[in-house]
Every structure is written in structure tokens, then in C-alpha cells.
Amino acid sequence: MKMRRLVWVSLLVVLVRWTSLGGAEQPRYGGTLHIAWPGDPAFFDANQGPAQGAPAGWLMNNMYNSLLKLTPPPELKIVPELATSWEVLDGGKTYVFHLEEGVKFHDGTDFDAQVAKWNIDRILDPEVKAWVRPFYEDIDQIEVVDTSTLRVRMKEPSGALPMALAGYFQGIPMVSPQAVKHYGDDWKRHPIGTGPFMMQEWSPGEHVLLVKNPHYFKKGLPYLDALDFRIMKDPLTAATALRAGEIDLVAQVPMQQVPILERSAGITVVTGPAMIPTVGFLNLRVTPFNDLRARRAIGGYGLDRAEIARVAFQGRAQPLVSVLAPGVPERAGRCWGKPQNSDKMTCTIHWPLEPGEAPVCASNCNSSSVTMTVTKKPSPMLSPSTRITNASNISG
């Protein structure tokens, strides 16, 4: 196979990106995808407990399914997954989910409405201390209508439940109750879901090997035989391994490496919608930021976002004035009280760079001079924007 390498300049989830590469060629079955993973997963609790962290969270997506899911960006449409469809009744106070039949967990046990209820009840149980519990506190009662029908009653009308189930960190991933019973407290190291891949081996600090689920309920998927996540915390080491052909995909690349990789033979840079912003916060507990006027002076008029994007991010980032990144669908504009089809908000509309205004605001609150240093520190999971894939060893 002809060697192809791709550099992604984006903030999309890694495994969403590589599965979308099939659009360029006809997908073929077989092969192992070797991935340089920048963090060591701590545990896999499927959101049933403390936050498991990004290294485990993105891996978890391959082993579990939720009732609903989101389509890839930029569409981000809520669609069925373990549910085949759902109904909204009583003005949003009742939801009825019709579930897939014949779905098996990796341990061979059945998924059904009773299991779905068990998983949701676990999220709502205060003793479990699920970090996503606040998203589901409006649920009043969960009822099993029959083996493939689940009814969820809300405390009051709400339209938020489908997004919660489909969105943030895979909603409520469905876990095998028998696995939790069998492994006890150690079940978090033995993730048993209904997803396209199953855990075969986990060597902390070295790698995580996921293999194809031969009984996956989505016929014809997955194409790959295995996902081999190799723990490489040093992004330079990962980039070197990619160029040497030892791995196929890198999840974190230092920004300074991007121009070098762009000039490397056989490497193509591909851009995609940025979904995750890089955000800086002012500490309201300390002087001078406990004064609104100082925050306006420094964080508003006095901050040159465009210069930060140009220098710190080498012109590969767009200056923002909110936590809504450019890749967020237009409907998110409603959060700002703007019509769905209106123009996007820009820095020049909300906080134009006006250095002359900053000293005036600062003087009004008797603030002393403040020096800000912008340091682009690598994230333990996501770099501010590069992903690389090498498709030379992938078939499918």
C-alpha cells in the first residue's frame, strides 16, 4: 500500500477523525491501528464514579455504547445508538426509548431495558458519586415497560435529556451488571461494554490493546481488527516514531513540529473544525482581578487575542471572546441571544483591542501595572491542535 501520512490541525476527538478517513477510499477489513497515546489511563468507570480523565475517556468510547449518540462534527446531530428510536411525551416530561434487541455485552450477557435501568440508576445513586450525576438530576423515575422499552419520567418538562445521553463523555455508557458483580471494585480495570472493541490487554505505562468485537450489533463494523494504544507521554518521541513508521497515529504533536511535518515528504496537512477552545481565566480572588474594572482593562480591552493566536499558536488558532469554538454549530449562537442564522460573534464586536481604554479602566480602580506571560504548555491529553496519522499499515 502506498504510504500516506496526514497531519490534522484541529481539536476534534482523535478516534472520530481516523474513522472518518474512509471517505477517501473504499473501506477494507483487517489491520491494526497503532496509536501513540499521550496519557496513561487510570481506570475505566464508564462515568460511574469520579471523572476518569481524558486518556481513559477517549479509549472508553471504543468499548461502550450509550442509548443515543452525536454524529461527527460539524453536524452534531442526536441519533439513536443502543436505542432504535425515542418518543417525547407530556410536553417533555416523559421519554420512551425503544431499544436494540439481541445486543450482547463483551462477556456474552444480554443488554435489555432492565440493564439500561440499572445503569441509569447507578448514575443517580449518590453512593456511586458519578461525576456526571448533575446532568441527570431532573430524572424522577425509570420504568421498564418490557425487555426492549424503557420509560423515563422527569420531575418537570425538560428537553435536555437527549443531549445529556448523547453528548458529554458518551452520556451514560452501558456497563455489564454481571461484570460489576463478578469483578467487584476491580471492575473498573475490566471494562465490559457493548462497543465495537473489547479490551484484551492493559499494561500500565506501556500500552492498551483493544480487539474487534465479533458480535458487535452494528453489522459490518468495525473494519479494524485491533487498536493498539502505545503510551508515549513525550510528544517528540511520538512524532519521531510516526516518521519512522512505527505507529500510525499521533494524538499530540508540539506546535513547533507542525511546520517541519508539513515540509516532510508524504505528509499532508488537513484542517477540520475546532471544537475545543483554549481558555484563560482571571483569578477573581486576588488583586487586581477582584475588581471588575481591572478585569475589563486587562482581560477585555488590553488583551491582544489576535497576537496570541498569531505568535503562540503560529496563526493556527482563531481569537475568541467566549468558550464557543469556531467549529460549534451555528445554533450555539442562541446562547448569546443571537438568531440561529446570524453572523458569528467576533472579537471586534465584543472586546475590540483598544490599548487606550485599558489604562483608563485600570486607573479607575487604582490598579498597578500587570504583566501577563502567555506560555503554550502542552496538555496532558490534547495539544492545541495537531494530530498526525500514517495510514501505511492500516487496511480498513
C-alpha positions in Angstrom: 0.0 0.0 0.0 1.2 3.5 -0.9 2.4 5.3 2.3 0.2 8.2 3.3 0.6 10.4 6.3 -1.9 13.0 7.5 -1.5 15.9 9.9 -4.7 17.1 11.5 -4.8 20.7 12.6 -8.0 20.6 14.7 -9.3 19.9 18.1 -11.5 17.0 17.1 -11.5 13.8 19.1 -8.8 11.5 17.8 -10.8 8.3 17.2 -13.6 10.2 15.5 -11.1 11.5 13.0 -9.4 8.3 12.0 -12.7 6.6 11.4 -13.7 9.3 9.0 -10.7 8.7 6.8 -12.6 6.0 5.0 -14.3 8.6 2.9 -11.3 8.9 0.6 -11.1 5.2 -0.2 -13.3 2.2 -0.1 -13.1 0.7 3.5 -11.4 -2.7 3.8 -11.4 -5.1 6.6 -8.4 -6.1 8.7 -5.3 -4.5 10.2 -4.2 -3.0 13.5 -4.1 0.8 14.1 -1.0 1.7 16.2 -1.7 4.8 18.1 0.7 7.0 20.2 -1.3 7.8 23.3 -0.1 10.8 25.4 -1.5 9.7 28.7 -1.8 6.6 30.8 -5.4 5.7 31.7 -6.1 5.4 35.4 -9.3 3.4 35.3 -12.4 2.9 33.2 -15.5 3.6 35.3 -17.9 4.5 32.4 -18.8 7.7 34.3 -20.0 5.7 37.3 -17.7 7.4 39.8 -15.1 10.1 39.7 -14.0 11.6 36.4 -11.7 9.0 34.8 -9.7 11.6 32.8 -9.2 12.2 29.1 -6.7 9.3 28.4 -9.3 6.8 29.7 -12.3 8.7 28.4 -11.3 8.7 24.7 -10.4 5.0 25.0 -13.7 4.2 26.7 -15.6 5.4 23.6 -14.4 2.3 21.7 -15.7 -0.2 24.3 -19.1 1.2 25.3 -22.3 2.5 23.8 -24.9 4.8 25.1 -28.6 5.0 24.3 -28.0 7.9 22.0 -25.0 9.5 20.3 -23.9 12.5 18.3 -23.0 12.4 14.7 -19.5 13.7 13.9 -18.9 17.5 13.7 -19.9 19.8 12.3 -23.4 18.4 12.2 -23.5 17.1 15.8 -27.0 15.6 15.4 -28.5 13.4 18.1 -29.2 10.0 16.7 -30.1 6.5 18.1 -27.4 4.1 19.2 -28.5 1.4 21.7 -31.9 2.9 21.3 -33.5 2.5 17.9 -35.8 5.5 18.5 -37.4 7.5 21.2 -40.6 9.5 21.9 -41.1 12.7 23.9 -44.4 12.7 25.6 -46.3 15.0 28.1 -44.6 18.1 26.8 -41.1 16.8 27.6 -41.9 15.3 30.9 -41.8 11.7 29.7 -39.3 9.9 27.4 -39.9 6.4 25.9 -36.8 4.7 24.5 -37.2 1.7 22.1 -34.0 -0.4 22.4 -32.0 -2.6 20.1 -32.8 -6.3 20.5 -30.2 -9.1 20.6 -27.3 -6.9 21.8 -24.7 -8.7 23.8 -22.0 -7.4 26.2 -18.4 -8.5 25.7 -19.0 -11.1 28.4 -21.9 -12.7 26.5 -24.7 -11.4 28.7 -27.7 -9.6 27.3 -28.4 -5.9 27.1 -32.0 -5.0 27.6 -34.3 -2.4 29.3 -33.6 -3.8 32.8 -29.9 -3.4 32.2 -30.4 0.2 30.9 -32.4 1.0 34.0 -29.7 -0.5 36.2 -27.0 1.7 34.6 -29.1 4.9 34.9 -29.9 4.1 38.5 -26.2 3.8 39.2 -25.5 7.2 37.8 -28.3 8.7 40.0 -27.2 6.8 43.2 -25.4 9.3 45.5 -23.3 6.5 46.9 -21.7 5.9 43.4 -20.6 9.5 43.3 -20.9 9.7 39.5 -19.3 12.9 38.3 -22.0 13.3 35.5 -24.9 12.9 38.0 -25.8 16.7 37.8 -26.8 16.2 34.2 -29.5 13.7 35.2 -30.9 15.0 38.5 -34.1 16.0 36.7 -35.0 12.4 36.3 -37.8 11.3 38.6 -38.4 7.7 37.8 -37.2 5.0 35.4 -39.6 2.2 34.3 -39.0 -1.0 32.4 -42.1 -1.3 30.1 -40.8 -4.6 28.5 -37.4 -6.1 27.6 -36.9 -3.5 24.8 -38.8 -0.5 26.0 -37.6 2.0 28.7 -39.7 4.9 30.1 -38.0 7.8 31.8 -40.2 10.3 33.8 -38.8 13.7 34.5 -39.6 15.9 37.6 -40.6 18.6 35.2 -40.7 19.1 31.4 -37.2 19.1 30.0 -35.5 19.0 26.6 -32.1 18.4 27.9 -32.1 14.6 28.4 -31.3 13.5 24.8 -28.3 15.8 24.7 -27.1 14.6 28.0 -27.4 10.9 26.9 -25.7 11.6 23.5 -23.1 14.2 24.4 -20.7 14.8 27.1 -18.2 11.9 27.5 -20.7 9.5 25.9 -23.6 10.2 28.2 -24.3 7.0 30.2 -22.2 4.2 28.8 -23.9 0.9 29.3 -21.9 -1.5 31.6 -22.5 -5.2 32.1 -24.1 -5.6 35.5 -22.6 -9.2 35.6 -19.1 -7.8 35.1 -19.5 -5.4 38.1 -20.8 -8.3 40.2 -18.0 -10.6 39.1 -15.1 -8.3 39.5 -16.4 -6.2 42.4 -14.5 -3.0 43.0 -11.9 -4.1 40.4 -14.5 -3.9 37.5 -13.0 -0.5 36.5 -9.9 -2.3 35.3 -12.0 -4.8 33.4 -14.3 -2.7 31.2 -17.2 -4.8 29.7 -19.4 -2.9 27.4 -21.3 -3.5 24.1 -18.8 -1.4 22.0 -17.0 -2.3 18.7 -13.8 -3.2 20.6 -13.0 -5.3 23.6 -10.0 -4.9 26.0 -7.6 -7.8 25.5 -4.5 -6.4 27.3 -3.6 -3.4 29.5 0.0 -2.9 30.6 0.1 0.3 32.6 2.7 2.7 31.3 3.2 0.6 28.1 0.1 0.0 26.1 -3.6 -0.8 25.9 -4.7 -3.4 23.3 -8.3 -3.4 22.1 -9.5 -6.2 19.7 -12.5 -6.4 17.5 -15.9 -7.4 19.0 -17.0 -10.2 16.6 -20.6 -9.9 17.9 -21.0 -6.1 17.6 -24.6 -5.2 17.0 -23.8 -2.8 14.1 -23.5 -5.2 11.2 -20.3 -4.9 9.2 -18.4 -2.9 11.9 -15.7 -2.3 12.9 -13.3 -2.6 10.0 -10.1 -2.8 12.0 -9.1 -6.0 13.8 -7.4 -4.1 16.7 -6.4 -0.8 18.2 -3.0 -0.7 19.9 -2.6 2.4 22.1 1.0 2.8 22.9 1.7 5.1 25.9 4.1 7.9 24.7 4.0 10.8 27.0 6.8 12.7 25.2 5.2 14.2 22.0 8.6 14.5 20.3 9.1 10.7 20.8 5.7 10.1 19.3 6.4 12.3 16.3 9.7 10.5 15.7 8.0 7.1 15.9 5.5 8.2 13.4 8.1 9.4 10.9 9.9 6.1 11.4 6.7 4.2 10.6 6.5 2.5 14.0 3.0 4.0 14.7 0.1 5.1 12.5 -1.5 7.9 14.5 -0.3 10.5 17.0 -2.7 12.2 19.3 -0.5 15.1 20.4 2.1 17.0 18.5 4.1 20.0 19.6 3.1 23.1 17.7 6.7 23.7 16.7 6.8 20.4 14.9 3.9 21.2 12.6 5.9 23.3 10.0 8.6 20.5 9.9 6.0 17.8 9.3 4.3 20.0 6.7 7.5 20.1 4.7 8.2 16.4 5.1 7.7 14.2 2.0 4.5 12.2 2.0 2.8 14.3 4.8 -0.4 16.2 4.1 -1.9 18.8 6.5 -5.7 18.6 6.8 -7.7 21.1 8.8 -11.0 20.5 10.5 -13.5 22.4 12.7 -12.0 23.4 16.0 -14.4 22.2 18.8 -12.4 22.8 21.9 -11.2 26.3 22.8 -8.0 27.2 24.7 -9.3 29.3 27.6 -7.5 31.6 30.0 -9.2 32.7 33.3 -8.6 35.6 35.6 -8.4 34.7 39.3 -11.2 36.8 40.9 -9.8 36.1 44.4 -6.7 38.1 44.0 -5.8 41.8 43.4 -6.4 43.4 41.0 -8.8 40.9 39.3 -11.2 41.1 42.2 -12.2 44.4 40.7 -14.5 44.3 37.6 -12.8 47.3 36.1 -9.4 45.7 36.2 -10.8 42.6 34.5 -12.2 44.7 31.8 -8.9 46.6 31.4 -6.7 43.5 31.1 -8.9 40.6 30.1 -11.1 42.8 27.8 -9.6 45.8 26.1 -6.0 45.2 26.9 -5.6 41.6 25.7 -4.4 41.1 22.2 -6.1 37.8 21.3 -5.1 38.1 17.7 -1.4 38.5 18.6 -1.6 35.4 20.9 -3.2 33.4 18.1 -0.5 34.6 15.7 2.6 34.1 17.9 1.8 31.4 20.4 -0.3 29.3 18.0 1.6 30.2 14.8 -1.6 31.6 13.2 -3.4 28.3 13.5 -6.0 29.4 16.1 -8.8 31.9 15.8 -9.1 34.6 18.5 -12.4 34.1 20.5 -14.4 36.0 23.1 -16.3 33.1 24.5 -15.9 29.4 25.2 -17.7 28.6 21.9 -15.1 27.5 19.5 -15.5 28.2 15.7 -16.5 24.6 15.0 -19.5 24.7 17.3 -22.7 24.6 15.1 -24.4 27.9 14.4 -27.3 27.1 16.7 -25.0 27.7 19.6 -25.3 31.4 18.8 -28.6 31.3 20.6 -26.5 31.1 23.8 -25.7 34.7 23.2 -29.3 35.7 22.4 -28.5 35.8 18.7 -30.7 34.4 15.9 -29.6 31.0 14.7 -28.6 32.2 11.2 -27.0 35.5 12.3 -23.3 36.3 11.8 -20.9 34.8 14.3 -19.7 37.0 17.1 -16.1 38.3 16.7 -13.6 40.0 18.9 -14.1 43.3 17.2 -17.8 43.2 18.1 -17.4 42.3 21.8 -13.9 43.1 23.0 -12.0 45.1 20.4 -8.3 45.5 21.2 -8.2 49.1 22.4 -5.0 49.7 24.3 -6.0 53.2 25.1 -9.0 52.0 27.0 -7.0 49.7 29.3 -5.1 52.4 31.2 -8.3 54.3 31.8 -10.1 51.3 33.2 -7.1 50.4 35.3 -6.7 53.9 36.7 -10.3 54.0 37.8 -9.6 51.1 40.1 -6.2 52.3 41.2 -4.6 49.1 39.8 -0.9 48.8 39.4 0.7 47.6 36.2 0.2 43.9 35.4 2.4 41.8 33.2 0.9 38.7 31.5 3.1 35.9 30.1 1.4 33.6 27.6 3.0 30.1 27.8 1.8 27.4 25.5 2.2 24.5 27.8 1.4 21.1 26.3 -1.8 19.5 27.6 -1.5 16.0 29.1 -4.0 14.9 26.6 -4.7 17.4 23.8 -2.3 19.7 22.1 -3.7 23.0 20.9 -4.1 21.5 17.6 -2.2 18.9 15.7 -3.0 15.3 15.0 -1.0 13.0 12.7 -1.9 9.8 11.0 0.2 7.4 9.0 -2.0 5.1 7.0 0.8 2.9 5.7 -0.1 -0.1 7.9 -3.9 0.2 8.0 -6.3 -1.8 5.9 -9.8 -0.8 6.6 
